[in-house]
């Protein structure tokens, strides 16, 4: 595998470098596939250009679970690595289930007290061509239901973001939600595991086990959650899994690269 690791002045202690450093050590080649962390700096334009030109690229960011916690930093957190997209949005069949043994999917819920709307960042919404996603989605939902709508924005504090900075734990917001509506937020992963039906954009990682927003009111109680979780699990890797060759082995199997 040959990857062109693009370092946008990421510090050695940054979340980005936890992923990019072992990738650079193992697979760096200036003629390889452009590999970036997040949509910051010039990465937004790079990713968009690759998407428009249908040329290969790798996108790294926070994982679907086992996420970095600033209160307990170590080298065993997982990091998301996706080919040609921000998220994997399909199920790849027959992948091992060894990396999801700790996950217990709850029975699907069929009722709740409110709709939980979880918008992605404005950057992500613009990238998928829906800069007014939140406003448009709430307006649409109000034409379909009179159920209360609760909006959960991505937790942010002092220039940082993620579950560690939430005033209200996600599990609390999910506990009485009838469904989650999102563009591409990873809240959808926790929702599906908790048995909360998801409506989302086709670019969302939960698309294979969710429903499109246009079909609101027709929830997808998918029976393919284990295969879906297995697919997610092989699109996130710890530093040791990258250095052991597991990442390269699995991406060769899944994408022939």
N, C-alpha and C positions, 0 to 999 in steps of 0.2 A: 504494500500500500504506500502511495506517495501523497503527502499532504503539504500544501503550502500554508504554514501556520502564520496568520497575520496577527501581529502583536501591536495593538494600539496603545503602546506605552503602559501596559498593564503592570502594576507593581508585583513584586515577587510574592507578596502576601495577599494578593487579590483573589477573589473567587474565580475570576477568569483564568488566572495562571495556574490554579490547582488542576485545571483541565488541559490548558494549552501546553504547559511545561512537559508533562509526560508524552503528549502527542508529538511535540517538537523533538524530544529526545529520541523517540522511536521511529518517526515517519517523515521528518522534515525533508522536503524537496521543493525547490523553487518552481519546478515544473509540475508540481502536484496539484491536487484539488484545493482550491481556496477554502480555508477553514477559519471560521471567525467565532468570537464570543459576543453574543448579544447584538443589538441593533444600534448601539451607540457609535459615536465618531463617524467614520465613513462606511461602517458596515451596512447601514440601511441601504445606501445606494449600491453597494457591491452586491448585496443579496437580491435587491430588486432587479439589477441588471442581469444577474445569473438567471433569475426566474423568468424574465422577459425573453432572454436569449436561449432558454432551455439548455444551459450549460451547467455542469455539475458543481456543487458547492456543499460544504458541511457547516452546520450551524450548531453551536454549543451554548448552553445556558443552564439554568437551574433544572433539577431533575423532577420526576413525577412523585418521588418519595425519597426518603433518606437525604433530606435537604440540609444544606449548611446552616449551622446555628452559631451566631456570633458569640454566644455565651459558652460554647464548647467546641472551639475549632479543632479539627484533627484531619488526618489524611484519608479517612475511610468513608467520607461522604461520596455520594454518587453525583454524576454530572451528565446532563442530557447531551446526546450527540445525534443529530438528525441529518439525513441526506436530502438535499434539494428542497427543504421546507423548514418552517419553524417548529413543526410538530409532525410526528408520524400520525397519519390519519386513516390508516387501514390496518386490518389484521393480517399478520403473516402466519400462516398455518404451520403447525407441527414444530413449534419452537419448544425447547425445554421449559418446564415449570419450576425448576429448582430455585429461581430467584424470587418467587412469589409465595413461598411456603408460609411466610409470616402474615400473609394477607387473608382475611376472612370476610368475604362478601356477605352483607346482610340481605335479607329478603327485600324485594322491591316494595316501596311504599305506594299506596294508592290514595293517600289523602294528606292534608297538612293545613296549616293556618295561613300561609302566605307563599308568594312566589319570590324566590331569592334570585335577584339579578346580579350577576358578577361580571362587570365589564373588564375586558383586557385594557392594557394601557392605550393611550391615544396613539402612540407610535405603532403598536401592533394593529389597532383598528384601521389606521391609515394604510398600513402595509397590505392589508387584505382588501383594501378598496372601500372601506366603510367608516370614514372619519366621523360620521354622526351616529355611530352604532347605538349608543346608549339612548339618545333622544328618540331616534327612530324606533327602537325596540320597545321602549316604554309606551310610546304612542300606539304602536301596533297591539301590544298586550291589552291596552285599555279598550280596544275594539273587540277583544275576544273574551274578556272576563272582568268581573268586578272584585275579584279576590285582591287583598292587599298586596302591594309590591314593596319588598325590602331590597335596597341596593347595597351591595357590599363591594366597596372599592378595594383595590389592592392596598394592603397596609403599608404605610410609609411614615418614617420618622427620621428627621435630621439627615435627609439625603439618602437614606437606605430604605429598602423595602423587603417584604416577605412575611411569612407567617410569624416569625419571631417578634415582629413589631406590631402585631394586632392587639387592639384593645379588647375586642370580642373574639374569642377563639372560634375558628371556622366550625368546629363540631357543634358549637352552641347555635350558630345560625342555621346549620343543616338539620338540627334536631326536630324542628317543627315546620320545615319547608316542604311544600307539596311537590316542588320541582326546582331545578336550577336552570336559569336561562343565561347563556354566556356567548361571547364571540369565540374566544380561544383560551380563556382562563383555565389554569390547572386546578382551580376549585372543582372543575368538572370531574377530575379523577377521584377526589375525596367523596364527591357526591355519589358517583356510581358505586363505589365501594360501600358506602352507607345505605345504598338502596334507594337513593333519591333520583328520580328520572331527570334526564338532562335534555335540554333543547339548545342547539349550538350551531355555529357556522361550520360548513364543510371542512374548513381548515383546522378545526379543533381536534385535539387528540382523542376526545370522547365521541367523535362523529360515528365510529363504527358501532357504538353501543348506545347512541343517543338518537335524537330526532331533530330534523331541521326546525328552525324557529317558525317557518311558514306553516308548519303542520302542528302548531301549538294546540294542545287539547287531545292529541293522539300519541301518548307516551310510548316509548319503546322499552318494554320490559325484556331486554335482551338476555338470551341464555348463553351468550358467547363471552361472558366476562372473563373467564380464566384465560382463554386464548388471547383476548385483548390485553389483559394484564401481562401475559408472557411477552407479547410484542413490545409493550412499553418497557418491560424490564431489560430487554436487549437493545434498547435505545438510550440507556443510561449506564455509566460505568464509573467505578471507583478508580483512583490512581493506580492501585495494584492490578486491577483488571485490565487497564490499558497497557501497563508495562508487562503483564504476563502474556500478552498476545490474544487474550479473549476477545477484545474489541475487534481486532483485525480479522480474526477467525470468523466471528459472527457476521461482520459486514461483508465479508467475502461470500459467505453462505447466503445472506439475504439479498445482496446487491451485485455480487460478482465483481467486486473491486479489490 
